[in-house]
Amino acid sequence: MSSASPAEYIGHHIQNLTYGRLPDGSLGFAEHAADAKAMGFMAINVDTMGWAILCGVIFCYYFRKVAANVSVDKPSRLQLLVEMVVEMVAGSVKDAFHGRNALIAPLALTIFAWIFMMNLMDLVPVDVVPMLAQAAGLGHMKMVPTTDVNATFGMSISVFLLMIYYGIKVKGIGGFAGEFLFHPFGKWMVLANLPLELVSFIAKPLSLSLRLFGNMFAGELVFVLITALIPFWLQWAVSVPWAIFHILVITLQAYIFMMLTIVYLGQAHESHDDAH
């Protein structure tokens, strides 16, 4: 990409490695964003899936390793780090979730650690992975799954389905439906209550996914812009301070996604009467 214009360079770095049915009917990787869009719903962003799965495997491996080798007398640095994360998550669940569900704490821990690791990929220099991918014959490679709205929507929809599941399980179908029909204005204002509650309910997964995607995509785009528009000898002077600040961003976004998940599932476990 050394001969590419800044616009071409930026466009290349923000395009996913998308596999699907090409306009000529054959299966293959999209060369351009228009081809990826034309592939439609059945296309798959291979890089998003690959890096997300890899981050998940690394998370499971190291947390399982720590659990299998816990030492009270001489804990390793990795054990201390894992214990700190687990205690932080446990404290957050205790403060924000007031129901009884053994799934919430492990789910919150998985969400925080997994999203943090995916976000952490944003600190890898933007040219390293695309250059290696091109050497391997792949035209595109984005290694930050959370900069793909499909990934963030997938996670938020999973939380959304859990909200519906536990809302019906805990309150029953009548109680779950009643929250949409009889709140906030009472049973005589059903026609006003239903659209208000539906909009509020559907907005939860939308805001959950778009907040994470927007912040991470913007951060990645800044790194790409620095590389594309600033002379090489000056790039480190600009990108290093931004990377240091971005460490806070990637941690905060993982924490926010986790906390909102806990809060939303907490709401699914309590009725409006319980909340008051």
N, C-alpha and C positions, 0 to 999 in steps of 0.2 A: 504493500500500500504506500510505498515511498513516493510514487509518482501521482498519487491521487490528490484531488483538490480537498480542501477542508470539509466541504459538504459531503463528498464521496467517502472520505475517511470516517466522518461521524456516522453517516448512514450505514456504513459497513459494520461499525462496532456496536451499533444498537440493534442490529438485526439478529434474530435467533437462527440457529441451525434447524430449519423446518423440513420435515419429511412428510410427503403426502403425494397425492395424485397431481401431476403436472398438467398444464393446459392441453398437451398433446395426448393425454390419457395414460401416460406411463407413470410409474412410481419412481420418485427420486427426491433429491434435496432441492429446495428453492434457491435460485441464484439471486433473485431480487425480491424486495418486499412485496411488489405487486403479485409475483408468483405465489408467495406464501399466503397472501390474502385470498387469492383465487382458489387455493386448496380447500378452503372452507373449514367446517367444524371438525372433520375427521383427520386433519393434519396434526402432527405432534411436534412440539419443540424438543428435539432430542437433547440439546444441551441443558435445557431447564430440568428435564427429567433426570438426566445422567448426574448432574452436579447435586441436585436435591437428594437423590438416592445415596450418592457417595457421602454427603454430609450426614444423612441419617445413619448410615452404617458406621461412620467414624464415631458419632455420638453414642450409639449403642455399644460399640466395642470398648471405648474407654470407660464409660460408666459401668459396664459389666465387669471390666477388669478391676476397677476400684472396688466394686462390691464384693468381688471374689477374693480380694487381697487386703481387706481392711485391717489396719494395725492401730491399736490403741496406744502402744508405747512409742512407736516410731512411724507416725503417718508420713507418707510421701507428700511432696508438694501437690501432685495431682489429686491425691485424696483430700487434702485441705481445700483445694479449689472446688472439688465436687461437693464436699460438705458445705461449703459456703453457699454454693448455688442452691443446694437442696434446702438449706435452712431459710434462705431468702424466699424461695417458692412456698415452703411450708408456712412461713409467716404471712405471706400475701394471701394464701388460701384461707388461713385462720381468720384474717381480718375482713375479707371480702365475701366469703362463702359461709352461710349460716345453716345450710342444710346438712344432710348426711348422705354422702356419696363417696365411696372409696376410689372412684375413677378420677375425681377432679384434680387431686394433687399430682398423680402421675401424668395426667394429660397436660396440666400447666407446666410441669417440668419439661416434658417433651417439646411443647410448643416453644418455650423460652430458649432451650438449648439448641433446638433444631433451627429456629429462625435466626438466632444469633450466629450460628456457624454458617448459614447461607449468606447472611449479611456480611460476615467477615471476609468472604471471597471478594468483596468490593475493594479491599486494600491491596490486592495483587495488581501490579502494574498492568495497565490496560492493554499493552501490546504483547505481553508474554504469551498468553494462552492463544489469542488469534494467530500469532506467528507460528506457534507449534501446530495449530490445527491446519493452517495452510500447508505446512511442510508435510502433513499427513494426508493431504488431498481434500481437506474439508474447507469449504468457502467461508464459513462463518462459525463463530463460537463465542457465546456469552456465558460467562461462568458464575453470574450472580442470579440465582433462581428468583429471588424476590424482586428483581427488576422486570420480571415477566408477569403481567397482570393475570395471566392464566393460572400461574402458581398461587398467587395471593388470593384469587377468587376461589381456587380449589380448597385452600385451607379455610377460608371464611365460610364457604358453603358447608363444609364438614361441621363447623361449629354451629351453623344455622340449623342443620338437620338434628344435631344433638339437642339444641334448644327446643325444637318441636317435639322430639322423642320424649325428653324428660318433662316437658310441659304437659303432655298428654298422660304420661305414666304417673306423675305425681298428683295432678289435679283432676285427671279424668277428662274425657272428651267434652263433657258439659262444662266443667270448670275452665278448661283451656279456651273453648269457644266463648264462654261468658266474659272473659277478659277483653275480647274484641267487641262484643256486643253491648256490654253494660258499663264500660268505662271509657272516658272519665266522667260522663254526664248523666249516668244512671240509665235504667232500662227504658225510659220514655224517649230517649234520644238515640235509639239504635242506628238510625240512618246517618247521624253525625259521628257516632262513636266508631263505627266499623271502618270508614275510610281513614280516620285519624290514627286508629290503632294499627291498621294494616301498613300504612306508610311508615309509622314509627318502627314497626317490627321488621319490615323489609329493609329499612335504612341501616339496620345494625350490621348485617353482613357486607353491605355495600361500603359503609364507612370503614369497617374493619379491613377490608381488602385494599381499598383505594388509598387509605392512609399509609399503609406499609409500602405499597407499590410506588406511590407518588414520591415519598421521601427517599426511597432507595434508588429509584430511577433518576431522580434529580441529582443525587450524590454521584452516581456513576457517570451521568452526563457531564458534570463538572470536571471529572478526571479526564474524560475524552476530549472536552474542549481545551483543557490545559495542554494536552499532548498535541492536539491538532493546530492550535493557534499560537502557542508560545514557543520561542526558540528552545532547542534542546538544552543549551547550557543554562537556561533559566527555569526549566521545568521543575527541577527538584526543589528550588527555593519557594515555589508556589504550591506544589503538590504535597510536600511533607507537612506543612502547617494544616492544609485542608484534610489530610489523612488523619492527623492527630485529633482534629475536631470531629472527624467522621467516626472515630471510635466511639465517642459519646452518642452519636446519632444511631449507629447500628445497635448499640446496647439498649438505648431508650426505645427504639422501635420494637425490638423483641419483647421488652418488658411491657410496653403498652398493649401489644397484641395479646400477651398472656393475661394481663390484668382485665382487659375487656372481656376476654373469654370467661374468666372466673366470674365476673360481674353478671354477664349475660346468662350463664348457666345457673348462677345464684337466683336470678330473677325467675328462671324457669322452674325453680324448686319452691317458690313461695307465691302465694296469691296476693292480690291487692289488699285484702283484709289483713293478711299476716304482716305485710309491709308497714301497715299503720298500727 
